[in-house]
Amino acid sequence: MQRRKFLKRAFILPAFTFSKRSLLTVLEACSRSLTFKRVRPTDPGWPSYKKWEKLKLEVNGNLIKIESPLNTCKIDAKGNACKEVFRELRNPYYIGDQPALTQSAGWLYAWTSSPSIYAVAAKTANDVAAAVNFARIHNLRLVVKGGGHSYQGTSNAPDSLLVWTRAMNKIELHDLFVPVGCESNQQPQQAVSIGAGAIWMHVYEAVTAKAGRYVQGGGCATVGVAGLIQSGGFGSYSKKYGLAAAALLEAEIITAKGKILVVNACQNPDLFWGLKGGGGGSLGVITKITLKTRELPTWFGAVSGSIKANSDAAYKKLIERLISFYNEQLFNPHWGEQFKFYADNHAAISMNFQGMESKEAKEIWKSFEDWVNSSPQEYSWQRPLDIVSLPAKYMWDSAILAKYAPSAIVKDDRPNAPSENIFWSGDQEQVGQFWHGYHSVWLPAELLEDSKQKQLVNALFTATRFWTVGLHFNKGLAGAPKEEIAAAKETATNPSVLTAFALAIIAGGDETGPVIPGISGHEPDIQAASHSADHINKAMVALRHIAPGTGSYVSESNFFEPDWQHSFWGTNYSKLSEVKKKYDPDGLFFVHHGVGSEEWSDDGFTRLHSTVA
């Protein structure tokens, strides 16, 4: 078609179906979509003080003008007040209670934790709806934060309005739950409803320690429930219980239009599907979720230890033996967590198990232990193999853990902190972390076959010449029960997880304690960080070579991930895009590498593409 004829049809034909005023409205909307920019505090369109005060009344006073506790360090970086802030930055509960802070401090050349201008400290769904409406009407950058654990920095942005759900942390158990609208086709079942601001340690204490049930959630105790569900969600026992997102029965969510929806398999099923692994912060603001609970196994347990090899050749044999041992003895629903392979030729074992006592677990591990002990000239135990079990109901019981396993946990040491505010000692290193690099890749189960194990071993060894490699076996559903794989297939998560035996993670950050760009005496060493990032990248190349195109886990992945749509969601991305266009056509909800973010500038302030077809 000639250009002149095309233009004539484009601008004349609509006149037969629209009034003159309607046509002008369409053209104005089209123009806005091509040049749309969100406003900053320095822009003329930024809301006036009176408008902010009106919002404050609408949310019952729960509007906060954010002041970062780090501001005291900008005044006096060597003062006692600043020293106290940096001490608290090792406490995830302190960070979680500060609207200005996030669990990670930032990422080299990617992002730095930056506070919003205002936060709605939401206590109800109506508070969230008011914040969403205010942001939409006034063209504001909107950010949502629950647990604040995003490595990608999605729960913070400068010059924005924050929806902070921390106070929405109610936990309610149900004996006979049926999703709204599903009364005719679903049987009542045991479940738990959880506010979006709750963290998994408190959920486990309520569901397992107090009620004797199990709910599939995250391994890290201070991760927020809503963010985990929206990313797919893995815990130590996912090889038995599947994806956390697959257990979602219902969600309450605030849409871009400020509407409060209850979504499930019977109401708005497309949006419900998108929330199950489609990524946090892209489709709406979750205010409450309901998850099915399971029968609790009798026992939970753990196996830990580390072995040092005295040569490269011995180390490669150790990797080979661990992989074959996993395939023969641990590749089943009983086992989860990880092996770590280090550059200094030592391997660490940190596995969890369920459904057996320590005696049975020791019998399983005896052959491997004997293999190591038979070659003292090649191997030595840096930490002898330790195998323990405990009644499952005590796994997250803060009082029991404090009494019988105090070294396994760290307490919230602030005055008058609740006794249940604990977290695992092994998670302390990531609190306040400034990341140099972070990669993950799904490893398909076919790599465990006899004909391909050598290829896997060689790739792992090559990667360790540059950086530590962690194999997270619970973050791959190959070997899980068929019904859990089938349930995961009905989520938006990358289908690669269905056939992966593990998620390989290669990551690192500043090990000198919390570092904050812009704070004198506490800034990261950029040269050292760049060197680390380069080695992390090179290590991942070796693994991607044996697992091309399998993708990575959206919550634990490279900030600079190429072809992230396919990497995070595979064949599910096109369907997710349709859900996004239906429920948020104007792109109010933006996160880095979230669904629909390709239409926006990196900071989420400028729309790059027209929304008009």
Summary of the structure (lengths in Angstrom):
residues: 613
radius of gyration: 25.2
end to end distance: 18.1
largest distance: 88.8
contacts: 2134
relative contact order: 0.13
helix: 38%
strand: 23%
